[in-house]
Amino acid sequence: MADHAEVDRTPLFVGVFVILVALTLASFWVANAENLFALPQTKWQVMIGISSAKAALVVLFFMHFWWEHSWKYLLTIPTLLMAVVLVVALIPDILQRRESYSDTRLNHSAAEEASITSK
């Protein structure tokens, strides 16, 4: 077997770390910004998008999926399929959750049309 030359990936990891810090600061700024978005849902969507980008960077570089060639598909595709199946399986349960509530619980639960409101 040929020896593989070790590549110094320190600058790459430092760069990814700096990007993660910047994304964390951006998430903090979005969370604390007043009147930045018209709807509170938009703020949460932006924060989830930033968090997803941070998670992707951690998985790709610090968990070494960027360099993994054969196992990454074997590990991620079944997990993704299971996540989709679980979400789809829970949809009927979520849609019909209020039908089995007692009167007391129904009186104190949020209305079906209730939207998320800001403070």
N, C-alpha and C positions, 0 to 999 in steps of 0.2 A: 504494500500500500504506500502511496505517496504521502509524504508529510504535508499537512495543510499549514500554510503560513498563517500565523496568528495575526489578526487584524486588530489594531487598537480602536475600539469602538467608544472610548471615553468621550471624545467630542460629540458623538451622536447622542449618547445618553445624557450628557450635560445639556445639549440643545433640546432634547425631549423634556428634560426636567424644567428648563426655562419656559417652554411652551405650556407645560402643566401648571406652573406657577401663574403665568399670564391668564390662562383659562380660569383658574381658581379666583383670581382677582376680578376677572370679568363676571363670573358668576356671582360673586359677592356684590359687585357694583349693580348688577341687574336686580338682585334680590332687595337691595336697599334703596334703589332709585324710586322716588315718588313721581307719579304721573309720567313715567317714561312710555308706558304703553296704555292704550285706550282700555283694554280689557285685562283683568288679572290673569285670565287663562293664557294670554299671550306671554306674559312674564314667566309663567310656569313652563310653557313650551320652550322658550328660549333657554331657561335654566336646565331643562331636561336635555336639550340639544347639546349644550356645553358639557354637561355631565357625561353624555354618551361619547362625545369626542375625547374627553379625558380617559374614560374607560377603554376606549379603542386604543389610545396611545399606550396605556399601561399594558394591555394584553399584547399588542404588537411588539413592543420593544422590551419591556421589562420582564415579560413572560416568554420572550423569544419566539413568538409566533411569526414574526417577520422572516426569520431564517428557517423555520420548520417547513419542510416541503411535503412530506407525505402524511403526517399525523394530523395536521390542522383540519383537514376536511373530515377525516374520520371522527374527530372529536367535536367539531362545531356543527356539522349538518344534523346529526341525530339530536343534539341538544336543542337546536333551533326548531326542529320538527316537533319535539316534545313540548317546547314552550308554546308553539302555535296551537297544538292539540289541547293543551290545558286551558289556554285562553278561550278557545272556541267551545270547549266543554263547559266552561263556567258561564257563558253568555246566557243560556236559558235560566240558570239559577239566579243570576243578577236581575234579569228582567222580571222575574216572578217573585222577588223576595218579599214584596209587601202583601201578597195574597195570604200568607200564613201568619201575619202579625196578629197579636191580640189587640183588642180595642185600645188598651192603655198604651201599648207600644206604638200603635198606629197614630194615636193622638199626639205623641211626643216625637215622632219621626219627621224628617224633612219631607216636604212635599216633592212629588215626582218632578215637577217643573222647576224646582228650586235651582238657582244658578249660584255659582261661586261669587261671593261678593268680597270686596276689599274692606279693610278695617276702616 
